Amino acid sequence: MQIGDMVYYVRRRFSKYDVLDLRLRTVEENYFVGSEKDSKQAFLFRNRDIDDVVFLHRADAVKEARE
């Protein structure tokens, strides 16, 4: 992952899930920060969150949100 890449965050809100498009603004050894495309809100994640709540491909995030 590099600064500027897009990742997709599956966020649970009440009883439904949202998929947010995040552009990476910080990438470090153990964590990364993504900024939401429209609101510019920042989200901090650990690398272990990849394929759990953060996905590199939107189709994978949508699939996770529907399960």
C-alpha positions in Angstrom: 0.0 0.0 0.0 1.1 3.5 -0.8 0.0 7.0 -0.1 -2.8 7.9 -2.5 -4.1 4.3 -2.9 -7.8 3.6 -2.4 -9.0 1.2 0.2 -12.5 0.3 1.3 -13.8 0.3 4.9 -16.8 -1.8 6.0 -18.3 0.1 8.8 -21.2 -1.2 10.9 -23.8 1.4 11.7 -26.6 0.1 13.9 -27.9 -3.0 12.1 -26.5 -2.3 8.6 -23.1 -1.9 7.0 -21.6 1.0 5.0 -18.7 0.7 2.6 -16.6 3.9 2.7 -14.0 4.8 0.0 -10.8 5.9 1.7 -7.7 7.4 0.1 -4.6 6.6 2.1 -2.8 9.7 3.4 -0.4 8.0 5.8 1.2 4.6 5.5 3.6 3.4 8.2 5.1 0.0 9.2 2.3 -0.9 11.7 -0.6 1.4 10.8 -2.2 3.5 8.1 -4.6 6.4 7.9 -7.3 6.8 5.2 -9.3 9.9 4.5 -13.0 9.4 3.4 -13.5 10.5 -0.2 -16.3 13.0 0.4 -16.2 14.2 4.1 -12.4 14.0 4.4 -12.9 12.4 7.8 -9.7 10.4 8.8 -9.8 6.8 10.0 -6.8 5.1 11.7 -6.2 1.3 11.2 -3.7 -1.3 12.1 -2.2 -3.4 9.4 -4.0 -6.4 10.9 -7.4 -4.8 9.9 -6.8 -5.6 6.3 -9.2 -8.2 5.0 -11.2 -7.8 8.3 -12.8 -4.4 8.0 -10.5 -2.8 5.4 -10.2 -4.2 1.9 -8.0 -3.4 -1.1 -10.8 -4.2 -3.6 -14.3 -2.7 -3.4 -16.0 -5.9 -4.5 -14.5 -7.7 -1.5 -15.8 -5.0 0.8 -19.3 -5.1 -0.6 -19.3 -8.9 -0.3 -18.3 -8.7 3.4 -20.9 -6.0 4.0 -23.7 -8.3 2.6 -22.7 -11.3 4.7 
